[in-house]
Every structure is written in C-alpha cells, then in structure tokens.
Amino acid sequence: MSTESNAVSFSAVFLAKNPPSDIKISQLAHWGKTFYESGLVRDLEGNLSFRTRLGFIISGTGIPLNGLTPETVAEVTGVVYGLNKTSVYVKGQVVPSRETILHAQIYDEWSSINAIFHVHDIGVMHQAEKLGIPVTSVEKEAGSQDLAQEAVNLLKFNKEVRYFILKNHGVIALGTTMDEAGKLIDEMSMKVQK
Ligand SMILES: [Zn+2]
C-alpha cells in the first residue's frame, strides 16, 4: 500500500503567498473531515480539489485532510511540463498535494468535472471486481506523472466512469460538484460495509 509523503515530483512556483479566499474551501474542509473521521484516510493520506476560475484549489502536501483551511490549501493556476521538471504555479501558503499533476490533467481534459477527491478506501479496493469498479491497468508511483497518465487513460476508455481505483493505491471520485464526488465515495464505502 502506498502512503503519501512530503516528496513532490514538481517545482512549486509561488505567484502569491496569501491564502486563497474562496468560499467553497469550507466545503472542501467538510469533506476532508468526513473522510478522515470515517477512516478512509489516515495521517497525511488523500487529496481533494475543486475547480476555480483560475484553475483549482487543492489540499496542501503534508496536511491531514481533517485540517483544511485557507492556510493549508493552495490554488493551482497553471502547470508547465518541462523536460526535467514540471513547474506548478501556486497561490497560497503551502505546496499543493503531491498528486497535483493528476488533478490538473483530469481538469484539463474534462471540462464538466469540477471536483476530484482521492482517498484510500481499502474495503472498496479489496472488492473492486465484485463491485464492478474499474481499476487502472498498471501500478504507478504515488505522485508521479505516470500515475496521472494511467488515470487519464482509464477515463478516456471509460468516458462515463466517475469512480475508479488507482491500482494498489486508492480510489478517485469525480463530480460536477464536490457533493457529487463526496457522496460517491460515501456510497461506495457503504456498499462494502454491508
Ligand atoms: Zn493516495
């Protein structure tokens, strides 16, 4: 099982150091707390984001999901893919989640997706086949561009999919709203508990 660490595969370029001021951060915090308290993430696991006018707001690296505030989330306003290192342009006080590239690529590709939630629902992962949940074909390192590519590939082949598994790692839920993505995660985890 992979665990999230503080290492990120990109360079964070801070355009502004003031915390993002979006009213929806409280909704992100609500879902982070919900997942943390229900045990779907532990310690520093998981990452959550929602689309903004400039890009998206995402939980910070090294921040537990039960502690999301304007000071512990970052707004990503652009990603530039370099040959050696990818640069992520940020407004905020923290380095955005190590899975920022994965979130960025999904938002770039699918304009109807406005929220992306990633947690480690071990129960769902163990019963993926029984529940009929799609799984990425190859395990990739957490935080890598390859992992992002695996997720994009899966979604290109399964255009209606809004919930899937990153092989041997965790789950991703997509929504047109945060509530949609959050409820998907809740519903799937309840299916396993029955
Ligand atoms: Zn993870």
Boltz pocket constraint, residues with backbone or C-beta under 6 A from the ligand:
constraints:
  - pocket:
      binder: B
      contacts: [[A, 2], [A, 4], [A, 45], [A, 46], [A, 118], [A, 119], [A, 120], [A, 142], [A, 169], [A, 170]]
      max_distance: 6.0
